[in-house]
Amino acid sequence: MRLRRLARRTTPHVSSAAHAYRETHHGGRNELVARSGADPLREERRLRWRDHFSLSENVLFVPHLHAEHDGLRIAQLSDVHVGQATSALRIRRAVEAVNEAKPDLVFLTGDYVTHSPKPLPRVRELLAGLQGPVYAVLGNHDHWVNGPYIREGFERLGYTVLQNEHRLVHVKGAPVTVLGIDDGRTGRDDVEATFRGAPEGGTRLVLTHAPPTVEKLPAHAGLVQFSGHTHGGQFVVRGLTEAIFRRAGQPYISGHYRVNGNQLYVNRGLGFGFGGPYLRRGAEPEVAFFTLRGEAMAVAS
């Protein structure tokens, strides 16, 4: 019962422009290959179903947001699971979609592999080329396979990997504090270490793979946490899936929540499903985009 009280699922306000973006893509289906010329990984002009993913648009009203960051744009990729479980073309299409949107920040929130170390070299290959400041955290599968290898590969691409640490990045003339908490599923999360020495106000964004880490954040601090891990429930049967996840200590399955005065977004993840060995139902793969707005805009709307 405690978790039910903490986890209040919400529906973020979405602008009309976001609706139009989804409608352009046929309700969120990815059709980029049909309008972006020859594909280096596949010659055919039509996407197969296994290459499909959704593009979601979310507007988040954030307390204490720096005035210069009203309208700040973020892209999030999560749970890519490079290997036989995920189409390589789907991953490259997702990178294309992120770059086409030109976000101010790009967040990667863990689980780039599954169980085998064989796909490790392809993680860097398939996720290369993301434009703009890129920040990443590791997931439970990354630690189980080879976390140091993945971190080194991302750092060679110029991406910043955060393991219980934070960074300040200047965007649009003002600092953003990016706080990267290591994976809670494997017990590597250390919220105190992550926040040590970090600014106590302004725009503060949290990356961590496992959603329940949100309960460990300082309460009512105006924080936004970006997570993945759940695959949106993977195979969704209304009522049953939620009950199973709650019993497993995962009450946050997909989308936007308010928890202890902070916000949480749980990405459905890009990997699995549509032709791979791990089926998905009712939780299609996702690339998520966010526009941050200040509290004053929430009142005005």
N, C-alpha and C positions, 0 to 999 in steps of 0.2 A: 504493500500500500504506500509505503514511503516513496518508492520510485514513481508511482503514478502521480503523486502530488508534485514531485519535482519536475517531471517531464510533461510540460504543457505544449502539445503540438500546435503550431500556428501556421497560418498561410500568409507569407509575406506579400506586401503590396507589389504588384507587377505593373509596370507602365504599359500604355497602349503600344509604345514602340516595341516592347518586348513581345507582346502578343503578335504584332505584325511580323516580327522576326521568326517566330515559331510557325506562323501561317505560311510564310515564304518557304519554309522547309517542310511543308506538308505535315503540320502538327508536331514538329520537332524531328522528323526523320531527316537524316543527313543525306543531302543530294549534291554535295559540293563537287563531286567528280564530273557531274553533268555540265558544270559551268566554269571549270577551272583548268581546262586544257588537258594535255596528255599527262598520264599518271606514270611516274617512273617505276612504280611497283606493279602495275597492271595495265595492260593496253585497252581492255574493254571499257566502254563508256558508261556502262550501267553497274551499279553496285549490287553485289549479291547480298542476300539477307544477313549473312554472317558478318558483313562489313558495316552493318547499320549501328547507329547510336543516336541518342537524343541530345539536342542542345537546349539547356534550360536557362532562362533568364530570371534573376532574382534581384529585388531591390530591398536593401537592408537599411533600416533607420537606426543609427548608432549614436548613443549618448557620448558626449565628450569628443566627438569627431572633430578634428582640426578643420577650421573653416575652409582652408585651401583644399581639403579632401572631399568636399561635397561633389559628388559625381565621380569619385575614384572608381576605376574599373579593375576587377579581379577575375582571373580564370582559374579554375581548379580541375585538375585531373587526379584520379585516385584509383587504386586497385587495378592496375593495368594488367598484371599477371601475364607477362610476356612468355610465350611458349605455345604449345599446341592448343591451349584453352582459349586463346584470343587471336583473332585475325590480325596479321601484321599490317594489312592495309587499313583496318579499322584504326589502329594506333597512329599510323602516319596521317590518316585523314583527320584524326583528332588534333594532332600537332598543327596541321594546316588550318583547322577551324580556329584554334587559339590564336595563331599568328594573324589570321585575317581579321580577327576582332580587335587586335592591337591593344590588349589590356595594359594597365599600368603595372600590374604585378601578376606573376604566375605562381600558383601553389601546387605542389605535388605532395599527396598525403599518404604515401606508403603502399606496400605490397606490389612491388614491380615484378616479382617472380612468384612461384607457387611452392613446389616441393623439390624440384630437380635443379642442380647447378648448371645444367647444360645451356639454358637460355641466358645465363648471366652476361656473356659478351653482347647479346642482342639488345639488352636493356639500353645501353648507351647509344647503340646504333639507331634504335627505333624512336627514342625520345630526344634525339639530338635536334638542334635547330630551333628550339623554343626561344622566342625573341622577348627581350625585356628582362628585368630582374626576376630570376627564378629561385624560389626557396622550396626546399624539400625536407621531409621527415621520413623515417623508416617505419615499416610495419612489421607485424609479427612474422610473416613469411620471409621477409628480408633478413631478419635476424636468424631465423632457423636455417636459411640457406647460406648466406655470406654477406652480412651487413657491411663490413669494411670494404669489400670489393665494390659493392654498389655505391657507397659513399665516394670512393676514389674515382669511379667512373663518372659520376655526376660532377665532381669537382674539376675533372679534366674538361668537361663541357662548359665550365664557368658557372655552374649552378651552386648555390649555397645550401649545404646540408646542415641542419640544426639538430643536435642531440642534447636536449636540456640546456639550451643556450638561446640567446636572442641577438638580434642585429637591428641597427637603426639604418634606414634607407630614406634618402630624401626624394620625395615624389611630389611634383607640382609645387615645389618651393617650401615644403614642410616635411618634418620627419615622421615616418611610420615606424613603429616598433613591431617587428615580426618576432614572435616568441615560438620557438619550436620545441615541443615537449616530446621526448622519446616514447616509444611504444609502451602503453599500459598493459596490453594483453600479455606481454612477456615480462612485466614487472620492471621495466627500465625507465618508467616515467618519474621525473623529479621536478615537480612544479616549483618548489622553493628555489632550487638551483637555477631554473629557467628564468624566474622573475628577479633573481638577485641582481641589483644594480640597474634594473630597467626603469625607465620613466614610469611614474605613477599616474600619468594622465595623457591626454592627447589620443591619437589614433593608435590603438593597440590590437593586433590581430594574432590569433593563436592557431598554430598548426599542430595537430597530433592525430595519429592514425585511429585510435580507439575512441569512440564517442563518449563513454562514461567518464573519461578524464575531465569532462566539463564540470563534474560535481566537485572536483578538487581545486577549481579555480577560485581566486578571491571573489567573494559574493558581491553582487551589485557594483561591479567595477566597469561596466560599459564595454566588456570584452566580447569579441566575436571569435568563436572557435570553428575551424574548418576540419572535418574528419571524413573518414570513409569506413572501411572494414566490413560493413554489414551487407554490401551488395544490394542494398534496398530490400533485404529480406530474401533475396535470391529466387525463391520459388514461393510466391505470395498466395496464400489462401486466407482470405479475410477472417480475422479473429484468431485463427489457429496460429498463423505465423507470429503475430504480435505476442500471443501467450507464450509460445516457445522461446522467443527472444527475451521476454521479461524474466522467465525462469532461468535463463542463461546469463542474467545480469546485463542484458543489452536492451534497455527500454527505448533507445533512440535508434530508429531503423532507417528512416529516409526523410530528407527535407529539413524544414526549419522548426526549431524548438526554442523556447525560452526556459532557462534553467538557472535558478538562484540569482536572478537579476542579470544574467548574461545571455548571449545568443549562441546557438549551435546550428551548423548546417552539416547534415550527413549526406555525402555524395553517394549515389548508387554505384559508382565505379564504372570503369570502362571495360573491364575484362569479363571473360566467361560468356556462355550462352551462344545461341545462334550458330550451331554447327560444331561447337566444342564438346568436350566430355562432361562439362558441368552446365546443366540446363538452367535457364532463367525463365520465370513466368511472372508477369505483372511487375517487373522491376528491370526495365530495359537499360542497357548501358548508357552512361550519361557523361557529357562534358558540361560543367556548370559555369555560368558567368554571373557576376554580381556587380551591382552599382550601389555604392555607399552614399547615403544621404544623412544629413544632420537631423537632430530632433526637431528643429524648427520646421523643416519640410514635412515631417510627420504630422505636426499640428495643422499646418496649412492645408494638407490633403484631406 
